[in-house]
């Protein structure tokens, strides 16, 4: 089957922070990611796996990401900007221990099952009923553009203050643009 039509794509990558472990897709469009950790990784206390998973979801503009170590299945809201200082409870939407899987099966199924995605219930819920903490008010693209503009201004100011060849605004602008590119 062509990769664009696979429902679950296991990612193969060079290092642990490259890409999420699984992309769950519908007709080639990733709906959410699943990041799977080894059972010995305590995803309820160690913030690094949560931040990593949330970054994947945030960067892809997804509403949620799933993190699991098989003892726990945690769904994170990825509408908030992940910060390196966040604890593992920041933006946690749902947390299930394996002992709850049977009792909470209907809820889990309604949120992240294949049927929920294929029947449109996933999109309907996460696009209409789900109010993420920040609702992605600041999309990753806008934040990145803002950051580049801040770099441009800081670099321009620094070079201009040094005088000499960078007092000509055209030369300064060309140099800063080349540097950022």
WORAFEN-V273264 format. One record per residue. RES is the residue in one small letter. NEAR is the number of other ideal C-beta (glycine too) atoms within 12 Angstrom. D_FIRST is the distance of its C-alpha to the first C-alpha in whole Angstrom. Layout:
BEGIN
res = (RES:RES)
near = (NEAR:NEAR)
d_first = (D_FIRST:D_FIRST)
END
This chain:
BEGIN
res = (x:x:x:x:x:x:x:x:x:x:x:x:x:x:x:x:x:x:x:x:x:x:x:x:x:x:x:x:x:x:x:x:x:x:x:x:x:x:x:x:x:x:x:x:x:x:x:x:x:x:x:x:x:x:x:x:x:x:x:x:x:x:x:x:x:x:x:x:x:x:x:x:x:x:x:x:x:x:x:x:x:x:x:x:x:x:x:x:x:x:x:x:x:x:x:x:x:x:x:x:x:x:x:x:x:x:x:x:x:x:x:x:x:x:x:x:x:x:x:x:x:x:x:x:x:x:x:x:x:x:x:x:x:x:x:x:x:x:x:x:x:x:x:x:x:x:x:x:x:x:x:x:x:x:x:x:x:x:x:x:x:x:x:x:x:x:x:x:x:x:x:x:x:x:x:x:x:x:x:x:x)
near = (10:9:15:14:13:19:23:25:27:18:25:13:16:8:9:19:18:14:25:39:29:28:32:35:30:25:15:16:20:32:37:42:38:35:41:28:29:16:13:11:26:19:37:23:15:23:28:24:37:43:32:34:48:47:32:36:41:37:25:28:27:39:38:44:47:44:47:35:30:20:23:31:35:41:39:45:36:42:30:31:31:32:16:14:11:26:20:29:19:24:35:30:35:25:26:30:20:18:11:17:18:13:12:20:16:14:21:26:19:22:33:37:22:18:17:25:29:16:15:16:23:32:21:16:26:32:20:12:14:26:17:28:23:21:18:29:14:18:20:25:15:15:21:17:15:16:17:19:17:15:19:23:18:17:23:25:15:17:24:21:13:14:11:12:14:22:15:14:14:12:17:26:19:17:24:25:17:12:18:20:10)
d_first = (0:4:6:8:7:7:10:12:11:14:16:17:21:24:26:27:27:24:22:21:19:17:16:15:14:14:12:11:15:16:19:20:20:21:23:24:27:29:31:34:34:36:34:37:39:37:37:34:31:32:33:30:27:29:29:25:25:28:27:24:26:25:27:27:25:25:27:27:29:28:32:31:29:30:29:30:31:30:32:35:35:35:38:38:41:40:40:37:38:38:36:35:34:33:34:33:34:32:36:35:31:33:35:33:30:30:31:28:26:27:26:23:21:18:20:22:19:18:21:23:25:24:24:28:29:28:29:32:34:33:36:34:37:37:35:34:37:37:33:32:32:36:37:35:37:40:40:40:43:45:44:45:49:49:49:51:54:54:54:57:59:59:61:61:58:56:59:58:55:53:53:52:49:48:48:46:44:43:43:41:38)
END
